[in-house]
């Protein structure tokens, strides 16, 4: 074979080898992409399955909590206090420990796969001052409620002037109509149409930022205030001393602390029981305070492997009916190390 033929033959072999290498690289790239897509699809499916499972477990937990509140209404419908079964929180426990109580359930940890941990509790929404109480048709009463918020702001070390700002913006966002009584006897204020350019009416407590409360102030007020669909009195059997001192005119923190101490051994059966412990001349009004509650917050937390799902539901109890009026679900997040 001539030298030119040898050169041509080597060039052809080199081209063939280069082509083969390109084809192998292309196949490897496509194979890797297919494997990654398959892995990603499996991960997405597993995450979605875990989310759905967690959601239904929490739905069951919420139904269980509503049943507890319904049974509480059956046994004691006129008084609610922190010594009742609904006020006992559920510490984090294995979900399988609940299933083990069912003798017909033969599932084992091995059958269950990833272990789930459930925790939660029920809190009295009326242990906090309801900012909806500030929306009143009576201007004098509305001004008095602004003073309640001012006292709370002072207790947490925030700017008391924000109370007047919030009151004015609330009245612009939710112009009040004459109040009426609902089936339980509580005062209900119907809302009119907001004026042009008024702030958006809030649906949740965090939306009070629209009305003048900054994030830092809301964080301080969080344990002491709430936002409910209708005006509600504060339950003296469950409220902290800061809230009690704010809603009762002329009451200081020391006197409020005595109420908190007294209710621990003997919960108040009526407002007269609480009035006996107050300084002379201090008056209690049913619009502001009471000894029973109709609004509660139910919280549930499910830890499933490295994911955590939380759900909060706000319910209203009317006699034996416990209905949900707001639900907040938080997407699954990775559990913090050590949890």
KAGIJO-V576307 format. One record per backbone hydrogen bond with DSSP energy under -1.0 kcal/mol. CO is the residue of the C=O (numbers start at 1). NH is the residue of the N-H. E is the energy in kcal/mol with one decimal. If there is no record, write none. Layout:
CO;NH;E  CO;NH;E
//
This chain:
2;6;-2.0  3;7;-2.3  4;8;-2.3  5;9;-2.6  6;10;-2.5  7;11;-2.2  8;12;-2.1  9;13;-2.2  10;14;-2.7  11;15;-2.5  12;16;-2.5  13;17;-2.8  14;18;-2.7  15;19;-2.5  16;20;-2.4  17;21;-2.3  18;22;-2.3  19;23;-2.5  20;24;-2.5  21;25;-2.6  22;26;-2.5  23;27;-2.7  24;28;-2.7  25;29;-2.4  26;30;-2.6  27;31;-2.8  28;32;-2.5  29;33;-2.4  30;34;-2.4  31;35;-2.6  32;36;-2.7  33;37;-2.6  34;38;-2.4  35;39;-2.7  36;40;-2.9  37;41;-2.5  38;42;-2.1  39;43;-2.4  40;44;-2.6  41;45;-2.4  42;46;-2.5  43;47;-2.6  44;48;-2.5  45;49;-2.5  46;50;-2.5  47;51;-2.4  48;52;-2.5  49;53;-2.6  50;54;-2.7  51;55;-2.5  52;56;-2.3  53;57;-2.2  54;58;-2.5  55;59;-2.3  56;60;-2.1  57;61;-2.0  58;62;-2.7  59;63;-2.3  60;64;-2.1  61;65;-2.2  62;66;-2.3  63;67;-1.9  64;68;-1.9  65;69;-2.2  66;70;-2.1  67;71;-2.5  68;72;-2.1  69;73;-1.9  70;74;-1.4  71;75;-1.6  72;76;-3.0  81;84;-1.3  84;87;-1.5  85;88;-1.6  90;120;-2.0  93;118;-2.9  94;97;-1.1  95;99;-1.6  96;100;-2.1  99;102;-1.6  102;105;-1.7  108;112;-2.3  109;113;-1.1  115;305;-1.1  116;95;-2.9  117;303;-3.0  118;93;-2.1  119;301;-3.0  120;90;-2.9  121;299;-2.7  123;297;-2.9  124;127;-1.7  126;235;-2.7  129;226;-2.2  130;133;-2.2  131;134;-1.6  132;135;-1.7  134;136;-1.2  138;142;-2.4  139;143;-2.3  140;144;-1.9  141;145;-2.0  142;146;-1.8  143;147;-1.3  144;148;-1.3  145;149;-1.9  146;150;-2.0  147;151;-2.2  148;152;-1.9  149;153;-2.7  150;154;-2.1  151;155;-1.9  152;156;-1.7  153;158;-3.3  159;162;-1.3  160;163;-1.5  161;165;-1.2  162;166;-2.8  163;167;-2.4  164;168;-2.3  165;169;-2.4  166;170;-2.5  167;171;-2.0  168;172;-1.4  169;173;-2.6  170;174;-3.0  172;195;-1.1  175;192;-3.5  180;188;-4.3  182;185;-1.6  186;182;-2.3  188;180;-3.0  190;177;-2.6  195;198;-1.9  205;208;-2.0  206;209;-1.0  207;210;-1.7  208;211;-1.3  208;213;-1.5  209;212;-1.1  214;218;-2.4  215;219;-2.2  216;220;-1.5  217;221;-2.5  218;222;-1.9  221;224;-2.6  221;225;-1.3  224;129;-3.0  226;131;-2.6  234;290;-2.3  235;238;-1.4  235;239;-2.1  240;244;-2.1  241;245;-2.7  242;246;-1.3  243;247;-2.2  244;248;-1.4  248;251;-1.8  252;256;-2.1  253;257;-2.3  254;258;-1.4  255;259;-1.5  256;260;-2.0  257;261;-2.2  258;262;-2.4  259;263;-2.2  262;266;-1.6  270;274;-1.0  271;275;-2.6  272;276;-1.4  274;277;-1.4  275;278;-1.3  279;282;-1.9  285;288;-1.2  285;289;-2.4  288;234;-3.6  290;236;-2.9  291;80;-2.4  294;317;-3.7  295;125;-1.2  296;315;-2.6  297;123;-2.8  298;313;-2.9  299;121;-2.2  300;311;-2.5  301;119;-2.2  302;309;-2.6  303;117;-2.3  304;307;-2.1  306;335;-1.7  307;304;-2.7  308;333;-1.3  309;302;-2.9  310;330;-2.4  311;300;-2.6  312;328;-3.1  313;298;-3.5  314;325;-2.6  314;326;-1.2  315;296;-2.3  316;323;-2.4  318;321;-2.6  321;318;-3.2  323;316;-2.9  326;314;-2.8  328;312;-2.7  333;308;-1.8  336;339;-1.8
//
